[in-house]
Amino acid sequence: MVTRIGLESYEVMACHGAYDFEREKKQPFVISIWATLVPDVDEDNLEMTLNYADLQTAVDDEIINSEPVKLMETLCKKLIDRISQNHLVESISIRMEKPDAPFPHPGGLAVVEQEWTRD
């Protein structure tokens, strides 16, 4: 049996981006995280799983309450580094969207996705 724990479409306001003005004014980021647990997690015990509230707290700490960075890739890595500390997590998939990313002309959605698997 495969168990996946997720947090989808969690929108937060934060100051990250390649341009100085993006790191000075909050803008929306939409984060979806899916974590696959190691097999045989079948106890009815919150400590034997990954609490989806912990995913939300990780986003709050690493995206909202962190120093500004230039790349969404860096933000995804920070989330993976934190979530992968839980020994019950076998793999992580993160999708980060930046709806108000500055493009040369209207249209499109800036997206970064990262996958991680425990070796």
Secondary structure, DSSP 8 states (H G I E B T S, - for coil): ---EEEEEEEEEEE---SSGGGGTS-EEEEEEEEEEE-TT---S-GGGS--HHHHHHHHIIIIISS---S-HHHHHHHHHHHHTTSTTEEEEEEEEEETT---SSS---EEEEEEEE--
